[in-house]
Amino acid sequence: MTRLEKGPGTFSVDAASLAAFRVGFGLILCVGAIRFMAEGWIEPFFVEPSFFFKYDGFAWVHVLSRGGMYGLYSLIALFSAMIALGLFYRFAVVAFTLCFAYAQLIDVTNYLNHYYLVVLVGALLAFVPAHALWSLDAWRKPSLRRATVPALALTALRFQFAVVYFYAGLAKLTGDWLLHAEPLNVWFTARDELPLIGALIAKPAVAHAASWAAFFYDSTIVLWLSWRRTRPFAFVAVLCFHTLTHVFFDIGLFPFIMTLGATLFFSPSWPRRFVRGLSAQAVASERPQRLVIAAFAVYALVQIAVPLRAFVHGGNVLWDEVGMRFSWRVMVREKNGSVAYQVKTRSRSFVVSPHDYLTWRQANEMSGQPDLVFQLAQHIGADLRARGFEDVEVRADARVSLNGRQPAPLLDPNADLLALSDVAPAILPLAPTPPIHLSSAR
């Protein structure tokens, strides 16, 4: 450990771990973008849909043509590779973040927690000198080369991953997760066909044990990673946990990003131990500017406050979804629903299926999310008016099962959604009944 890593007055740390994180982040996102195109996912996500759900304030974000979307993801792959190489780093990381964010803002049904995390990490990387070491920029322009970086740069990234873990653990502090082992019981029971372990994971006791283990993991792993004595064991736990989530649930890039993020809690000079000839250089520690500290404080407050929306709102966030997005409630709910729109016009009444406007994937995603059911109702109303129908009213018969419960009405079937400015008044409360405990058919 270098002298720069010691003491409460240290304001600079070894640049090695930040450089390693930059390389890993760029490679993961580059491979992810190439895989997205190679697997043919551009078509079902962006070409086949005729309607896209919008985020508040981002209705101006429109899908590009098929060629345009392939071009956008090609740029994402290119800029990711440039981040990994440290080539025109500042430009590359800003361009990557903007392109990636644009792709995710096209349709709300594409939302995933780790996509949101990628945008935030990209934004943070735009402000930290992760290219100061082991980069093509530092090779072509030696004045950029530095053995140390501001400690705040590493602290900001550590904080971001710590927030994810904290709120992921807090989200599991519920009766569904800890007392009823839901939704793991639903998911494990559905995987009883797996060879060797299928019959084992379908047992209720396994789901309960896994639920408590995941709760303790999310709630404490940052502490164990931050303590030098427990760090090796904690990282083994990280590898085991995210390997299992990748194998059982195939949740995309999330396990890889979180495993990479765990390395930020290591000693800042950890990569040097694996590469001979790379020794840290002692450089004078510089106190960060007050403006920089203030900017990070504001960012930190926002990241802490945004996930708290659901607690301020009250209610059951897993049911009404108010405050669900951007709050790191990772894998804590399983919702299955069906929606039929009851349309009444001056001349007649009829039923409209979401599948008349959506792909199967979109319909499946939106059926349990009240604001998306509401968005589609507004679109149906506008479409019918444009086709000459008068005095249009649209009601939704939406029934949803949460974490294995019996399907229940999500929205008031008598509420004309076109007469409302927001879906909140139409949301019905979920009856306080426990989930049904499923058992394997084997």
Buried (B, 14 or more C-beta within 10 A) or exposed (E): EBEBBEEEEEBBBBBBBBBBBBBBBBBBBBBBBBEBBEEEEBEBBBBBBEBBBBBEEEEEBEBBEEEEBBEBBBBBBBBBBBBBBBBBBBEBBBBBBBBBBBBBBBBBBBBBBBBBBBBBBBBBBBBBBBBBBBBBBBEEEEEBBBBBBBBBBBBBBBBBBBBBBBBBBBBBEBEBBBEBBBBBBBBBBEBBEBEEEBEEBBBBEBBBEBBBEBBEBBBBBBEBBBEEEBBEEBBEBBEEBBEBBBEBEEBBBBBBBBBBBBBBBBBBBBBBEEEEEBEBEEBEBEEBEEEBEEBBEEBBEEBEEBBEBBEEEEBBBBBBBBBBBBBBBBBBBBBBBBBBBBBBBEEEEEEBEBEBBBBEBBBBBBBBBBBBBBBBBBBBBEBBBEEEBEEBBBBBBBBBBBBBBEEBBBBBBEBBBBEBEEBBEBBBEBEEEEBBBBEBEE
